[in-house]
Amino acid sequence: MKNLHTNYCNSKQGYLPLFLSDCLDLPDPVLTFDRLMGGIDLNKYLTDIPKYTTGRFRYNPVNMLKTVLFGFMV
C-alpha cells in the first residue's frame, strides 16, 4: 500500500511564538517607546491626511509614525 500522507514539516524549521510580547522583557526599548508614544495624542497632528477613495485601506497613520520614529531611534 502506498503512503498517501506527505509530511511537510521539517524538524529544523523555525517557529514564531504565539504572542511576541511574551518574548519581550519589561524594560525592552520597543515597549518603553510604545508606552511613551501612547501617552501623546498624535491624532491632532495628523489631521490633513486625505481619505482613501478606491483601492486598499490605508495604514493607521499613528502606528506608521510610531514605526518610523522607532526606526530612527535605533
C-alpha positions in Angstrom: 0.0 0.0 0.0 1.3 3.5 -0.9 1.8 6.1 1.7 -0.8 8.8 0.9 0.4 11.2 3.6 3.3 13.6 2.9 4.9 15.2 5.9 5.8 18.8 5.0 7.1 19.6 8.5 10.8 19.9 9.0 12.4 19.3 12.4 14.8 22.1 11.8 12.1 24.6 10.8 11.9 27.7 13.0 8.7 28.9 14.6 7.3 32.1 16.0 5.7 32.2 19.4 2.0 32.7 19.7 2.4 36.1 21.4 5.5 38.1 20.6 5.0 40.1 23.8 5.9 37.0 25.8 9.5 37.2 24.4 10.0 40.9 25.3 11.2 42.0 28.7 9.5 44.8 30.6 12.4 47.3 30.1 12.6 46.5 26.4 13.0 49.6 24.2 10.0 48.7 22.0 7.7 48.5 24.9 9.1 51.7 26.5 8.8 53.6 23.3 5.2 52.4 22.7 4.2 53.4 26.2 5.8 56.8 25.7 4.1 57.4 22.4 0.8 56.1 23.7 0.7 59.0 26.1 0.9 61.6 23.3 -2.2 62.4 21.3 -0.9 62.2 17.8 -4.2 62.5 16.0 -4.3 66.2 16.4 -1.0 66.4 14.4 -2.2 64.0 11.7 -5.4 65.8 10.6 -4.5 66.7 6.9 -4.3 63.1 5.7 -6.7 62.6 2.7 -9.3 59.8 3.0 -8.9 56.8 0.6 -11.5 56.5 -2.2 -10.5 53.4 -4.0 -8.1 50.5 -3.5 -6.8 49.1 -0.3 -7.3 50.6 3.1 -4.5 53.0 4.3 -2.2 52.2 7.1 -3.0 53.6 10.5 -1.1 56.9 10.4 -0.4 56.8 14.2 1.1 53.3 14.0 3.1 54.2 10.9 4.5 57.3 12.6 5.5 55.2 15.7 7.2 52.7 13.4 9.2 55.3 11.5 10.2 57.2 14.7 11.3 54.0 16.4 13.4 53.1 13.3 15.2 56.5 13.6 15.6 56.0 17.4 17.6 52.7 16.9 
